[in-house]
Amino acid sequence: MEALQYSAIRKVKEIVGRIKGMDISGYKDDFVARRIRARIIALGLKTLGEYIRYLQRNPSEADKLLDSLSINVSEFFRDPWVWDVLKDIFKRIIAEKKIKVLRIWSAGCSKGEEPYSISILLHEILGKRISEYSITIYATDIDRDALRSAEKGIYNISSLRNLSKSLLEKYFIKIGPASYMVKPEVKKLVKFKRHDMIKDPPFMFMDAIFCRNVLIYFSRDLQEKVLRKFHMALRTGGILILGASEYAFGDALKMFKPLNTRARIFRKI
Ligand SMILES: C[S@@+](CC[C@H](N)C(=O)[O-])C[C@H]1O[C@@H](n2cnc3c(N)ncnc32)[C@H](O)[C@@H]1O
């Protein structure tokens, strides 16, 4: 967001503040600038000037921007019951595999909580047999700061609240009173990369794609476009996992069959 001028960012804050009757001037300019940039991309706009005009004509955009200010929020095993469902599904996928290769994509991986949860899940399913498999978890995000943090793999205990004590001890090293680092064997399966799911080409031949709590920030057209991309990226029979308030709709329903509707898990037709 180098090109964005801070006065223009302050103008956005002022407009949002006026529409919502609240003061958001305390948010850091750099942080808000990153979020505005994500909204500009999501809306298919090009410049900050266009965005300001869009915001003035569409006051509901203020809500979207406000929501997006907490867009990096994530945690290990988010919605734990979904991961119980996923454990059974991955056991089946692995049992059906003729070649011991697994390719998984965590799109919008934030600070790494999701891809590392996938890695832990696979370690739990496969145990010692994991060394027989070639597993790659591609973990991508547009936010470079989030990716830098993800690569470090250091977390506050608050984002680990869904892990049992035994899982915490098995897969993390305690490095401070409330901070933990993921063990090398968990990191080993995960490849972080900066990638914009809207404009960059998809990864291919995926067994599973996680894209949770990202599409909610996109317009309907853009959601459909991204879902088409994911369809292309998955192998036939591969699965797509969306967030709790997201759904495959419209044309996407011709491409994906719900596998578990409540858990938002779909299978490529
Ligand atoms: C709320 S987090 C979701 C993290 C995790 N998937 C989860 O469900 O907990 C949304 C992430 O999507 C990323 N994101 C937003 N737009 C994106 C895009 N066009 N391409 C890749 N990542 C994007 C944000 O930077 C953020 O890290």
The ligand as an SDF file (V2000), in Angstrom:
LIG
                    3D

 27 29  0  0  0  0  0  0  0  0999 V2000
   -9.9740  -14.1560    8.7280 C   0  0  0  0  0  0  0  0  0  0  0  0
   -8.4650  -14.7250    8.0170 S   0  0  0  0  0  0  0  0  0  0  0  0
   -8.8600  -16.4310    7.8800 C   0  0  0  0  0  0  0  0  0  0  0  0
   -7.7590  -17.3140    8.3850 C   0  0  0  0  0  0  0  0  0  0  0  0
   -8.0920  -18.7940    8.3930 C   0  0  0  0  0  0  0  0  0  0  0  0
   -8.4030  -19.2700    7.0600 N   0  0  0  0  0  0  0  0  0  0  0  0
   -9.2420  -19.0760    9.3400 C   0  0  0  0  0  0  0  0  0  0  0  0
  -10.3370  -19.4210    8.8930 O   0  0  0  0  0  0  0  0  0  0  0  0
   -9.0440  -18.9320   10.5530 O   0  0  0  0  0  0  0  0  0  0  0  0
   -8.5630  -14.1750    6.3110 C   0  0  0  0  0  0  0  0  0  0  0  0
   -7.2230  -14.1510    5.6070 C   0  0  0  0  0  0  0  0  0  0  0  0
   -7.4710  -14.0570    4.2020 O   0  0  0  0  0  0  0  0  0  0  0  0
   -6.4600  -13.2420    3.6320 C   0  0  0  0  0  0  0  0  0  0  0  0
   -6.9010  -12.7550    2.3270 N   0  0  0  0  0  0  0  0  0  0  0  0
   -7.8050  -11.7880    2.0440 C   0  0  0  0  0  0  0  0  0  0  0  0
   -7.9010  -11.6100    0.7200 N   0  0  0  0  0  0  0  0  0  0  0  0
   -7.0400  -12.4960    0.1390 C   0  0  0  0  0  0  0  0  0  0  0  0
   -6.6700  -12.7850   -1.2150 C   0  0  0  0  0  0  0  0  0  0  0  0
   -7.2070  -12.1190   -2.2330 N   0  0  0  0  0  0  0  0  0  0  0  0
   -5.7490  -13.7470   -1.4560 N   0  0  0  0  0  0  0  0  0  0  0  0
   -5.1740  -14.4190   -0.4170 C   0  0  0  0  0  0  0  0  0  0  0  0
   -5.4700  -14.1830    0.8830 N   0  0  0  0  0  0  0  0  0  0  0  0
   -6.3960  -13.2330    1.1610 C   0  0  0  0  0  0  0  0  0  0  0  0
   -6.2610  -12.1550    4.6780 C   0  0  0  0  0  0  0  0  0  0  0  0
   -5.0240  -11.4880    4.5260 O   0  0  0  0  0  0  0  0  0  0  0  0
   -6.3720  -12.9660    5.9870 C   0  0  0  0  0  0  0  0  0  0  0  0
   -5.1180  -13.3880    6.4480 O   0  0  0  0  0  0  0  0  0  0  0  0
  1  2  1  0
  2  3  1  0
  2 10  1  0
  3  4  1  0
  4  5  1  0
  5  6  1  0
  5  7  1  0
  7  8  2  0
  7  9  1  0
 10 11  1  0
 11 12  1  0
 11 26  1  0
 12 13  1  0
 13 14  1  0
 13 24  1  0
 14 15  1  0
 14 23  1  0
 15 16  2  0
 16 17  1  0
 17 18  1  0
 17 23  2  0
 18 19  1  0
 18 20  2  0
 20 21  1  0
 21 22  2  0
 22 23  1  0
 24 25  1  0
 24 26  1  0
 26 27  1  0
M  CHG  2   2   1   9  -1
M  END
$$$$
